[in-house]
Amino acid sequence: MENLPKDPFMLFSYVNTMLRDRYQSLEELCDDLDINQEELMEKLKKAGFLYNPVTNQFG
């Protein structure tokens, strides 16, 4: 997670862009970038963003 944006709103934007442009799922993104999926989801949840697997985006 140290290579990701620290600001939760920048992180939200970065992750959603990656999900839209490169990855079919959050699990695929986390596996490829070696990110702890639960930690990422919790950080974004604290900022009010939840992952929707149907749209493959945080919102």
Z-matrix of the N, CA and C atoms (Angstrom, degrees):
N
C 1 1.453
C 2 1.533 1 111.39
N 3 1.336 2 117.39 1 -13.17
C 4 1.457 3 118.50 2 -176.29
C 5 1.525 4 113.88 3 -68.82
N 6 1.324 5 117.89 4 -18.86
C 7 1.467 6 120.63 5 178.67
C 8 1.523 7 113.24 6 -90.29
N 9 1.322 8 116.94 7 -1.46
C 10 1.460 9 121.83 8 -179.92
C 11 1.523 10 110.55 9 -94.08
N 12 1.333 11 116.91 10 157.60
C 13 1.474 12 119.16 11 176.71
C 14 1.528 13 111.59 12 -55.89
N 15 1.310 14 116.82 13 139.59
C 16 1.469 15 121.95 14 -179.89
C 17 1.528 16 112.07 15 -80.17
N 18 1.324 17 116.44 16 -35.81
C 19 1.458 18 120.91 17 178.84
C 20 1.523 19 109.54 18 -68.22
N 21 1.346 20 119.02 19 127.41
C 22 1.468 21 120.66 20 -175.68
C 23 1.531 22 113.87 21 -61.80
N 24 1.327 23 118.15 22 -30.21
C 25 1.461 24 120.00 23 -179.96
C 26 1.532 25 110.73 24 -76.02
N 27 1.313 26 116.71 25 -35.96
C 28 1.466 27 120.33 26 174.53
C 29 1.533 28 109.98 27 -68.91
N 30 1.324 29 116.10 28 -39.26
C 31 1.464 30 121.06 29 177.16
C 32 1.524 31 110.22 30 -62.04
N 33 1.312 32 116.90 31 -44.92
C 34 1.465 33 122.91 32 177.15
C 35 1.530 34 110.08 33 -55.21
N 36 1.309 35 116.90 34 -49.94
C 37 1.463 36 121.78 35 -179.15
C 38 1.530 37 111.35 36 -63.57
N 39 1.317 38 116.45 37 -45.48
C 40 1.466 39 121.56 38 -179.56
C 41 1.529 40 111.31 39 -61.02
N 42 1.325 41 116.23 40 -49.85
C 43 1.471 42 120.47 41 -177.43
C 44 1.525 43 110.43 42 -64.15
N 45 1.320 44 117.85 43 -44.24
C 46 1.467 45 119.43 44 179.83
C 47 1.531 46 111.47 45 -63.93
N 48 1.312 47 117.37 46 -36.58
C 49 1.467 48 120.03 47 176.81
C 50 1.523 49 110.39 48 -64.60
N 51 1.302 50 116.66 49 -44.28
C 52 1.469 51 120.34 50 178.50
C 53 1.522 52 111.05 51 -63.21
N 54 1.328 53 116.86 52 -41.84
C 55 1.464 54 120.30 53 178.90
C 56 1.523 55 110.81 54 -64.05
N 57 1.306 56 116.98 55 -39.99
C 58 1.463 57 121.11 56 -179.08
C 59 1.525 58 111.32 57 -69.38
N 60 1.336 59 116.07 58 -43.31
C 61 1.462 60 119.85 59 -170.04
C 62 1.524 61 115.40 60 -93.05
N 63 1.344 62 118.16 61 -25.37
C 64 1.469 63 118.91 62 -170.19
C 65 1.520 64 116.31 63 -130.30
N 66 1.318 65 118.23 64 -25.82
C 67 1.467 66 119.37 65 -169.48
C 68 1.519 67 112.12 66 -124.40
N 69 1.318 68 115.02 67 141.43
C 70 1.458 69 121.83 68 -179.89
C 71 1.529 70 112.43 69 -84.05
N 72 1.335 71 117.43 70 -13.46
C 73 1.464 72 120.65 71 -179.57
C 74 1.524 73 109.62 72 -158.07
N 75 1.325 74 114.89 73 161.52
C 76 1.465 75 120.73 74 175.85
C 77 1.520 76 109.93 75 -64.63
N 78 1.312 77 116.74 76 -38.26
C 79 1.461 78 120.74 77 179.27
C 80 1.531 79 110.71 78 -60.66
N 81 1.318 80 117.36 79 -42.86
C 82 1.460 81 121.66 80 179.03
C 83 1.533 82 110.80 81 -63.12
N 84 1.331 83 116.88 82 -43.98
C 85 1.463 84 121.27 83 178.13
C 86 1.524 85 110.19 84 -60.10
N 87 1.309 86 117.18 85 -49.14
C 88 1.469 87 121.61 86 -177.27
C 89 1.530 88 111.33 87 -64.64
N 90 1.329 89 117.28 88 -40.79
C 91 1.466 90 120.02 89 177.99
C 92 1.523 91 110.86 90 -63.33
N 93 1.317 92 116.75 91 -45.49
C 94 1.455 93 121.32 92 -176.42
C 95 1.529 94 112.09 93 -67.42
N 96 1.328 95 117.36 94 -39.28
C 97 1.464 96 121.44 95 -178.37
C 98 1.527 97 113.38 96 -93.56
N 99 1.335 98 116.08 97 3.31
C 100 1.470 99 122.36 98 -179.55
C 101 1.528 100 111.40 99 54.47
N 102 1.343 101 114.24 100 54.08
C 103 1.464 102 122.84 101 180.00
C 104 1.520 103 108.39 102 -112.41
N 105 1.320 104 117.11 103 140.10
C 106 1.452 105 121.37 104 174.09
C 107 1.530 106 107.99 105 -73.63
N 108 1.331 107 116.17 106 112.64
C 109 1.456 108 121.14 107 -174.60
C 110 1.523 109 112.42 108 -62.06
N 111 1.306 110 118.35 109 -42.09
C 112 1.463 111 121.17 110 -179.82
C 113 1.522 112 111.32 111 -64.42
N 114 1.320 113 116.53 112 -40.44
C 115 1.474 114 121.22 113 178.97
C 116 1.532 115 110.38 114 -64.14
N 117 1.327 116 116.39 115 -43.51
C 118 1.462 117 121.02 116 178.25
C 119 1.527 118 110.66 117 -62.74
N 120 1.322 119 116.71 118 -46.43
C 121 1.468 120 120.78 119 -179.32
C 122 1.527 121 110.80 120 -63.17
N 123 1.323 122 117.61 121 -38.91
C 124 1.461 123 121.24 122 -179.41
C 125 1.534 124 110.93 123 -67.83
N 126 1.323 125 116.73 124 -41.81
C 127 1.464 126 120.26 125 179.26
C 128 1.532 127 110.58 126 -61.93
N 129 1.324 128 116.37 127 -43.16
C 130 1.465 129 119.68 128 179.68
C 131 1.529 130 111.43 129 -73.42
N 132 1.315 131 117.34 130 -32.48
C 133 1.469 132 120.83 131 177.38
C 134 1.524 133 110.42 132 -63.49
N 135 1.329 134 117.45 133 -39.62
C 136 1.463 135 121.28 134 178.58
C 137 1.528 136 111.77 135 -61.70
N 138 1.333 137 116.46 136 -26.13
C 139 1.467 138 121.25 137 178.00
C 140 1.526 139 111.37 138 -91.82
N 141 1.343 140 116.53 139 1.14
C 142 1.462 141 120.23 140 176.46
C 143 1.517 142 115.23 141 96.94
N 144 1.334 143 117.56 142 11.13
C 145 1.462 144 121.12 143 -177.87
C 146 1.525 145 110.88 144 -108.33
N 147 1.320 146 115.51 145 130.73
C 148 1.459 147 121.61 146 177.71
C 149 1.517 148 109.50 147 -118.25
N 150 1.331 149 116.32 148 146.41
C 151 1.450 150 121.64 149 179.88
C 152 1.524 151 110.10 150 -83.58
N 153 1.334 152 115.69 151 133.74
C 154 1.456 153 122.31 152 175.76
C 155 1.536 154 106.81 153 -114.13
N 156 1.340 155 117.37 154 109.38
C 157 1.466 156 119.26 155 -177.61
C 158 1.537 157 112.83 156 -67.82
N 159 1.307 158 118.32 157 -23.19
C 160 1.462 159 121.33 158 179.55
C 161 1.535 160 110.57 159 -67.27
N 162 1.331 161 115.97 160 -43.69
C 163 1.471 162 120.73 161 179.81
C 164 1.538 163 111.58 162 -93.64
N 165 1.330 164 116.47 163 -10.49
C 166 1.468 165 123.02 164 -177.17
C 167 1.529 166 110.80 165 56.34
N 168 1.320 167 115.59 166 45.80
C 169 1.465 168 121.92 167 -179.30
C 170 1.530 169 110.26 168 -147.58
N 171 1.310 170 115.12 169 155.68
C 172 1.452 171 121.03 170 168.61
C 173 1.518 172 107.42 171 -89.75
N 174 1.303 173 116.28 172 145.87
C 175 1.456 174 120.00 173 178.63
C 176 1.494 175 112.05 174 -154.04
